[in-house]
């Protein structure tokens, strides 16, 4: 049975992200708070993928960097809006 092109594309993306993460030197920690539903979703993805929560978070961060580099603020602003972030007020 031949693999679908969608399946092959997902495997290639997974492989490319894994390679990028594997090549990074990990020399510091990044800690932040998230909503419990976000944590639950990440834990479910980690279990489904057979990866640690930290590795899934790092993969999402790397993918976000890639999208930001490609699309700039057009990528980031809609996501920030969904998070309900606030802009610093200078007065």
C-alpha positions in Angstrom: 0.0 0.0 0.0 1.5 3.3 -1.1 1.7 6.2 1.4 -0.5 9.2 0.6 1.2 12.5 -0.3 -0.3 14.1 2.8 1.2 11.4 5.0 4.6 11.7 3.2 4.5 15.5 3.6 3.8 15.2 7.3 6.6 12.7 7.7 9.0 15.0 5.8 8.0 18.0 8.0 8.4 15.9 11.1 11.8 14.8 10.0 13.0 18.4 9.1 11.8 19.8 12.5 13.5 16.9 14.3 16.8 17.5 12.5 16.7 21.2 13.4 16.0 20.5 17.0 18.6 17.8 17.3 21.3 20.2 16.0 20.7 22.9 18.5 22.8 23.2 21.6 20.6 23.3 24.7 22.3 25.6 27.2 19.5 27.4 29.0 15.9 27.1 30.2 12.8 28.9 29.2 9.9 28.9 31.6 6.4 30.5 31.1 2.8 29.9 32.2 0.1 28.7 29.9 -3.7 28.1 30.2 -4.5 24.6 31.5 -6.3 23.7 28.2 -3.1 24.5 26.3 -1.0 22.3 28.6 -3.6 19.5 28.2 -3.4 19.8 24.4 0.4 19.7 24.4 0.4 16.7 26.7 -2.0 14.9 24.4 0.1 15.7 21.4 3.3 14.5 23.2 1.6 11.2 24.1 0.3 10.7 20.6 3.7 11.5 19.1 5.7 9.5 21.6 7.7 12.6 22.6 8.3 14.6 25.7 6.2 17.7 26.4 9.4 19.8 26.3 10.3 18.4 22.8 6.8 19.2 21.5 7.0 22.7 22.9 10.4 23.2 21.3 9.2 21.9 18.0 6.3 24.4 18.1 8.6 27.2 18.9 11.0 26.3 16.1 8.0 26.1 13.7 6.8 29.5 14.9 10.3 31.0 14.3 10.3 29.6 10.8 6.8 31.1 10.1 7.8 34.4 11.6 10.9 34.6 9.5 8.9 33.9 6.4 5.8 36.0 7.1 6.9 38.5 9.8 4.4 40.4 11.8 1.5 39.1 9.6 2.1 35.7 11.2 2.4 36.9 14.8 -0.2 39.6 15.2 -3.3 37.3 14.8 -1.9 34.9 17.3 -1.1 37.6 19.8 -4.7 38.8 19.4 -6.0 35.4 20.2 -3.9 35.3 23.3 -5.3 38.6 24.5 -1.9 40.1 24.9 -1.6 43.7 25.8 0.8 46.2 24.3 3.0 48.3 26.6 1.6 51.8 27.1 4.2 54.5 27.1 3.1 57.7 28.9 
